[in-house]
Amino acid sequence: MDPLMLLFLLIAGLTGADSVSTVSWVSVLSGGSVTIPCFYEDRYKTHVKYWCRGKDWRSCTPIVHTDSPQEGKVSVRDDPDQRVFTVTIKNLTARDSSYFWCGVRISGGSDVGDQVALSVTDGVSTVKWVRVQRGGSVTIPCFYEDRYKTHVKYWCRGYDVRSCTPIVHTDSPQEGKVSVRDDPDQRVFTVTINNLTDWDSDTYWCHVEITEASDLGDRVSLTVTEGSQRLSVDKQEVTGVEGDSVSVQCRYGNSDSLKLWCKIGGSCASERSVSLDGRPVLIRDDRVNRVFSVTVRGLERKDTGWYWCDTGGLQIPVHITVNPITSTKYGENLRWEQVLDAVLKAGIGVFYLICTIIAIQLHWSTYRKRGSNQRESEGGSNTTHGNCD
């Protein structure tokens, strides 16, 4: 999927019944596409699922059903084995911003469902709220459209976009408490805040500089917490190699919430899932130690990008970088194999040299022995003649 087609899966708790659950908030750039997962219980595997629009569950307008999946602007696909159906919406515009429902059809008019809010933004998009542990650090990604690759980006503090206070700019990135880094190839700039305190809790903006009166931005709420309400990862930057696997440890406080692993521009996987966007994934929840681990296997270069750990209304972004084989440990193994091959060849050369030296020595020893025997033979013959005289 094109990097502009950016999905921000922001789970603020499961608002529907236990039978159906989905993300509660989705933010995506205008012109892009989004895939939304709708999880359901095993007893509904054979039921018809549908996607409908409207804030009120009782009067929402059905758009697409699994028994007649539409391919075009909106499409739906059911995966009974993983007990999830996914809805994909393409070519998003501001008019697509609304409330939607993941629904499961039950006979007798007692359908069950869960609500999700879709927000389509223009130019810049980021997460809507992030909660992190006091004393730690956080990196927040801010995505922008291709046409803004050469523009200056900045991080601004304050609820009102017209009066927020700029903190750091990409043309003068500060290293310390707050730093910023722009990656035009991926069309994302990231803001890192270290040594978080309660004072850092506030509303911030990801901004792209256009003109003073028309800068584009998207708002994010940052809350610094302590104790059981946190969600964290050991590292927000994870590196793997092609064909190998990577693991992420997502630590949480609330053990009763649904745990999800989501990919920006893709979908989400739960503990019962076996894949994410076609890539094998294994999710295991350790409720005793309150950590769910995510292992992504069979990595490809296109897997490089941003992902999310999600649980209980909290989210934390994780970036995965997939390097080519020759530049990482496989490359090191290859270089070692080349070294061993060279040593082996050198050893064979030395062996032949030693054999040659031994052969020469044997030949020289045989030659000297023959010469000595010949002289002894000649000397003996002269002595005999002398005695006869």
C-alpha positions as CSV (number, residue, x, y, z in Angstrom):
1,M,0.0,0.0,0.0
2,D,1.2,3.5,-0.9
3,P,2.6,5.4,2.2
4,L,0.0,8.1,1.6
5,M,-2.6,5.6,2.4
6,L,-2.1,5.9,6.1
7,L,-4.2,4.3,8.7
8,F,-4.2,5.5,12.3
9,L,-5.9,2.8,14.4
10,L,-6.6,4.5,17.7
11,I,-8.4,2.2,20.2
12,A,-10.1,4.0,23.0
13,G,-11.7,0.9,24.5
14,L,-14.3,-1.5,23.1
15,T,-17.6,0.3,23.0
16,G,-19.8,-2.5,21.7
17,A,-21.0,-5.8,23.1
18,D,-18.6,-8.6,23.8
19,S,-19.9,-10.4,20.7
20,V,-18.5,-7.8,18.2
21,S,-15.5,-5.5,18.7
22,T,-13.5,-3.1,16.6
23,V,-11.4,0.0,16.9
24,S,-13.2,3.1,18.2
25,W,-11.3,5.7,16.2
26,V,-9.7,5.8,12.7
27,S,-7.8,8.7,11.2
28,V,-6.5,8.7,7.7
29,L,-5.2,11.1,5.1
30,S,-7.4,12.4,2.4
31,G,-7.0,10.5,-0.9
32,G,-5.8,7.3,0.9
33,S,-7.6,4.1,1.9
34,V,-8.2,2.3,5.1
35,T,-8.9,-1.2,6.3
36,I,-10.9,-1.7,9.5
37,P,-11.1,-5.0,11.3
38,C,-14.3,-6.2,13.0
39,F,-13.8,-9.1,15.4
40,Y,-16.7,-11.4,16.4
41,E,-17.4,-14.5,18.5
42,D,-17.0,-18.1,17.2
43,R,-20.8,-18.6,17.2
44,Y,-21.2,-16.0,14.4
45,K,-18.8,-17.7,11.9
46,T,-21.6,-18.5,9.5
47,H,-23.7,-15.3,10.0
48,V,-23.9,-12.5,7.5
49,K,-21.8,-9.5,8.5
50,Y,-22.3,-5.9,7.3
51,W,-20.9,-2.3,7.4
52,C,-23.3,0.5,8.0
53,R,-23.1,4.3,8.4
54,G,-24.7,6.5,11.0
55,K,-24.3,7.5,14.7
56,D,-27.4,5.7,15.8
57,W,-27.1,1.8,15.6
58,R,-30.9,1.5,15.2
59,S,-31.0,3.7,12.1
60,C,-27.6,3.3,10.4
61,T,-27.6,2.8,6.6
62,P,-26.1,-0.6,5.5
63,I,-23.4,-0.1,2.8
64,V,-22.0,-3.6,2.1
65,H,-22.7,-7.2,3.2
66,T,-20.5,-10.3,3.3
67,D,-23.1,-12.2,1.3
68,S,-22.8,-9.6,-1.5
69,P,-19.3,-8.0,-1.1
70,Q,-18.9,-5.0,-3.3
71,E,-15.5,-4.3,-4.9
72,G,-14.9,-0.6,-5.5
73,K,-15.2,2.3,-3.1
74,V,-16.1,0.0,-0.2
75,S,-15.5,-3.8,0.0
76,V,-15.8,-6.4,2.8
77,R,-14.1,-9.7,3.3
78,D,-14.9,-12.3,6.0
79,D,-12.3,-14.7,7.5
80,P,-14.2,-17.2,9.7
81,D,-11.1,-19.0,10.7
82,Q,-9.7,-15.9,12.4
83,R,-13.3,-14.7,13.3
84,V,-12.8,-11.3,11.8
85,F,-14.3,-9.5,8.8
86,T,-12.5,-6.5,7.3
87,V,-13.9,-3.4,5.6
88,T,-11.7,-1.5,3.1
89,I,-12.6,2.0,2.0
90,K,-10.7,3.6,-0.9
91,N,-10.2,7.1,-2.3
92,L,-11.2,8.7,1.0
93,T,-12.5,12.3,1.1
94,A,-13.7,14.6,3.8
95,R,-17.2,13.5,3.1
96,D,-16.3,10.0,4.3
97,S,-15.8,11.3,7.8
98,S,-18.6,9.9,9.9
99,Y,-19.6,7.2,12.4
100,F,-19.9,3.6,11.2
101,W,-20.8,0.2,12.6
102,C,-19.5,-3.4,12.3
103,G,-22.7,-5.5,12.4
104,V,-23.6,-9.1,12.6
105,R,-27.0,-10.1,11.3
106,I,-29.2,-12.1,13.8
107,S,-32.6,-13.5,13.0
108,G,-35.5,-11.7,14.7
109,G,-34.0,-8.2,14.4
110,S,-31.5,-8.6,17.3
111,D,-28.3,-7.7,15.3
112,V,-25.2,-7.0,17.3
113,G,-22.4,-4.5,16.4
114,D,-19.8,-2.1,17.5
115,Q,-19.2,1.5,16.5
116,V,-16.1,3.2,14.9
117,A,-15.5,6.9,14.1
118,L,-13.7,7.7,10.9
119,S,-11.9,11.0,10.5
120,V,-10.4,12.0,7.1
121,T,-7.7,14.7,7.4
122,D,-6.0,16.9,4.8
123,G,-2.2,17.2,4.4
124,V,-1.1,16.0,7.8
125,S,-2.2,13.1,10.1
126,T,-1.1,11.7,13.4
127,V,-2.4,9.8,16.4
128,K,-5.2,11.4,18.4
129,W,-4.0,10.5,21.9
130,V,-1.0,8.8,23.5
131,R,-0.5,7.8,27.1
132,V,3.0,7.0,28.3
133,Q,4.7,6.3,31.6
134,R,6.3,9.1,33.7
135,G,10.1,9.2,33.4
136,G,10.2,7.5,30.0
137,S,10.2,8.7,26.5
138,V,7.9,8.6,23.5
139,T,8.3,9.0,19.7
140,I,5.2,10.3,17.8
141,P,5.0,9.9,14.0
142,C,3.5,12.7,11.9
143,F,2.6,11.7,8.3
144,Y,2.2,14.2,5.5
145,E,1.4,14.2,1.8
146,D,4.1,13.8,-0.9
147,R,3.8,17.5,-2.0
148,Y,5.1,18.6,1.4
149,K,8.4,16.6,1.3
150,T,10.5,19.8,1.0
151,H,8.5,21.9,3.5
152,V,9.6,22.7,7.0
153,K,7.7,20.7,9.7
154,Y,7.4,21.7,13.3
155,W,6.0,20.5,16.7
156,C,3.7,23.0,18.5
157,R,2.1,23.0,22.0
158,G,-1.3,24.3,22.9
159,Y,-5.0,23.4,22.3
160,D,-5.7,26.3,19.9
161,V,-4.0,25.7,16.5
162,R,-3.9,29.5,15.9
163,S,-2.0,30.2,19.1
164,C,0.1,27.1,19.9
165,T,3.7,27.6,20.8
166,P,6.3,26.1,18.4
167,I,8.9,23.9,20.2
168,V,11.1,22.4,17.5
169,H,11.5,22.7,13.7
170,T,13.0,20.3,11.1
171,D,15.2,23.1,9.8
172,S,16.7,23.5,13.3
173,P,16.2,20.1,15.1
174,Q,16.9,20.3,18.8
175,E,18.6,17.3,20.4
176,G,17.7,16.9,24.1
177,K,14.3,17.1,25.8
178,V,12.5,17.3,22.5
179,S,13.9,16.4,19.0
180,V,12.5,16.1,15.5
181,R,13.6,14.1,12.5
182,D,12.2,14.3,9.0
183,D,12.2,11.3,6.6
184,P,11.0,12.6,3.2
185,D,11.2,9.2,1.5
186,Q,8.7,7.8,3.9
187,R,6.8,11.1,4.2
188,V,6.9,11.1,7.9
189,F,8.5,13.3,10.6
190,T,8.9,12.0,14.1
191,V,9.0,13.9,17.4
192,T,10.8,12.4,20.4
193,I,10.2,13.6,23.9
194,N,12.5,12.4,26.7
195,N,12.3,12.4,30.5
196,L,8.5,12.8,30.5
197,T,6.9,14.5,33.5
198,D,3.3,15.5,34.4
199,W,4.1,18.9,33.0
200,D,4.4,17.4,29.5
201,S,0.7,16.3,29.5
202,D,-1.0,18.6,27.0
203,T,-2.3,19.0,23.5
204,Y,0.2,19.2,20.7
205,W,0.2,19.7,16.9
206,C,2.1,18.2,14.0
207,H,2.5,21.1,11.6
208,V,3.7,21.6,8.0
209,E,4.8,25.1,7.2
210,I,2.9,26.6,4.3
211,T,2.4,30.3,5.0
212,E,1.8,31.9,8.4
213,A,-1.9,31.9,7.9
214,S,-2.4,28.5,6.2
215,D,-0.1,26.0,7.9
216,L,-1.5,22.5,8.0
217,G,-1.6,20.4,11.1
218,D,-3.2,17.6,13.1
219,R,-3.7,17.5,16.8
220,V,-2.5,14.8,19.3
221,S,-3.3,14.6,23.1
222,L,-0.4,13.4,25.2
223,T,-1.0,12.2,28.8
224,V,1.8,11.2,31.1
225,T,0.6,8.5,33.6
226,E,2.1,6.3,36.3
227,G,1.3,2.7,37.5
228,S,-1.2,0.3,36.0
229,Q,-2.7,2.6,33.4
230,R,0.4,2.6,31.2
231,L,1.1,0.8,27.9
232,S,4.8,0.6,26.9
233,V,7.2,-1.3,24.8
234,D,10.9,-2.1,25.5
235,K,11.9,-0.3,22.2
236,Q,10.0,1.8,19.8
237,E,12.6,1.2,17.1
238,V,13.0,-2.5,16.1
239,T,15.2,-3.9,13.3
240,G,15.0,-7.1,11.5
241,V,16.4,-8.7,8.3
242,E,14.7,-10.2,5.2
243,G,13.4,-13.7,5.7
244,D,13.9,-13.5,9.5
245,S,11.5,-12.5,12.3
246,V,11.2,-9.7,14.9
247,S,9.5,-9.7,18.3
248,V,7.9,-6.8,20.2
249,Q,7.0,-7.0,23.9
250,C,3.9,-4.8,24.7
251,R,3.5,-4.3,28.5
252,Y,0.1,-3.2,29.8
253,G,-1.8,-2.5,33.0
254,N,-5.3,-3.7,32.3
255,S,-5.3,-7.4,31.7
256,D,-9.0,-7.7,30.7
257,S,-8.9,-5.6,27.6
258,L,-8.5,-6.9,24.0
259,K,-4.9,-6.9,22.8
260,L,-4.2,-5.9,19.2
261,W,-1.2,-5.4,16.9
262,C,-2.0,-3.0,14.1
263,K,-0.2,-1.8,11.0
264,I,-0.6,1.6,9.6
265,G,-2.1,1.3,6.2
266,G,-3.2,-2.2,7.0
267,S,-5.3,-4.1,9.5
268,C,-5.1,-5.5,13.0
269,A,-4.3,-8.9,14.4
270,S,-5.5,-10.3,17.7
271,E,-4.3,-13.2,19.8
272,R,-6.3,-15.7,17.7
273,S,-4.9,-14.3,14.4
274,V,-2.3,-16.2,12.4
275,S,-1.4,-13.4,9.9
276,L,-1.4,-9.7,9.4
277,D,-1.7,-8.4,5.8
278,G,-0.4,-11.8,4.6
279,R,2.6,-11.9,6.9
280,P,2.7,-14.7,9.5
281,V,2.2,-13.3,13.0
282,L,2.1,-14.9,16.5
283,I,0.6,-13.0,19.4
284,R,0.8,-14.5,22.9
285,D,-0.7,-12.8,26.0
286,D,1.0,-13.4,29.4
287,R,-1.6,-12.2,31.9
288,V,0.6,-13.0,34.9
289,N,3.4,-10.7,33.8
290,R,1.0,-8.4,31.9
291,V,2.8,-8.5,28.6
292,F,1.7,-9.6,25.2
293,S,4.4,-10.5,22.7
294,V,4.1,-10.1,19.0
295,T,6.4,-12.1,16.6
296,V,6.3,-11.2,12.9
297,R,7.8,-13.9,10.6
298,G,9.1,-14.1,7.1
299,L,10.0,-10.4,6.9
300,E,10.2,-8.5,3.6
301,R,11.6,-5.1,2.8
302,K,8.0,-3.7,2.3
303,D,7.2,-4.5,6.0
304,T,9.3,-1.5,7.0
305,G,6.9,1.0,8.6
306,W,4.9,2.0,11.7
307,Y,2.8,-0.4,13.8
308,W,0.8,-0.1,17.0
309,C,0.4,-2.0,20.3
310,D,-3.2,-1.4,21.4
311,T,-5.1,-2.3,24.5
312,G,-7.7,-0.8,26.8
313,G,-7.9,2.6,25.2
314,L,-4.1,3.0,25.1
315,Q,-1.8,2.9,22.1
316,I,2.0,3.1,21.6
317,P,3.6,3.3,18.1
318,V,6.4,0.9,17.1
319,H,8.6,1.3,14.0
320,I,10.0,-1.8,12.3
321,T,13.0,-1.5,9.9
322,V,13.7,-4.5,7.6
323,N,17.3,-4.5,6.2
324,P,18.5,-6.5,3.2
325,I,20.2,-9.8,4.0
326,T,23.7,-8.7,2.9
327,S,23.8,-5.8,5.3
328,T,23.1,-7.6,8.5
329,K,23.9,-10.8,10.3
330,Y,23.4,-12.9,7.2
331,G,25.9,-10.7,5.4
332,E,28.2,-11.3,8.3
333,N,27.7,-15.0,8.0
334,L,28.4,-14.7,4.3
335,R,31.6,-12.8,4.9
336,W,32.7,-15.5,7.4
337,E,31.9,-18.2,4.9
338,Q,34.1,-16.3,2.4
339,V,36.9,-16.0,5.0
340,L,36.6,-19.8,5.8
341,D,36.7,-20.6,2.1
342,A,39.8,-18.5,1.6
343,V,41.4,-20.1,4.6
344,L,40.5,-23.6,3.2
345,K,42.0,-22.7,-0.2
346,A,45.1,-21.3,1.5
347,G,45.4,-24.5,3.5
348,I,45.1,-26.7,0.4
349,G,47.8,-24.6,-1.2
350,V,50.1,-25.0,1.9
351,F,49.4,-28.7,1.8
352,Y,50.5,-29.0,-1.8
353,L,53.6,-26.9,-1.0
354,I,54.5,-29.2,1.8
355,C,54.0,-32.3,-0.4
356,T,56.2,-30.7,-3.0
357,I,58.9,-29.9,-0.5
358,I,58.7,-33.5,0.9
359,A,58.9,-34.9,-2.7
360,I,62.0,-32.8,-3.4
361,Q,63.6,-33.8,-0.2
362,L,63.0,-37.5,-0.9
363,H,64.3,-37.1,-4.5
364,W,67.4,-35.3,-3.2
365,S,67.9,-37.9,-0.5
366,T,67.6,-40.7,-3.1
367,Y,70.0,-39.0,-5.4
368,R,72.6,-38.4,-2.7
369,K,72.3,-42.1,-1.6
370,R,72.8,-43.3,-5.2
371,G,75.9,-41.1,-5.6
372,S,77.4,-42.3,-2.3
373,N,76.8,-46.0,-3.3
374,Q,78.5,-45.4,-6.6
375,R,81.6,-43.8,-5.1
376,E,81.8,-46.6,-2.6
377,S,81.6,-49.1,-5.4
378,E,84.4,-47.4,-7.4
379,G,86.6,-47.1,-4.3
380,G,86.3,-50.8,-3.5
381,S,87.4,-51.7,-7.0
382,N,90.6,-49.7,-6.8
383,T,91.6,-51.3,-3.5
384,T,91.3,-54.8,-4.9
385,H,93.5,-54.1,-7.8
386,G,96.2,-52.6,-5.5
387,N,96.2,-55.8,-3.4
388,C,96.6,-57.9,-6.5
389,D,99.7,-55.9,-7.4
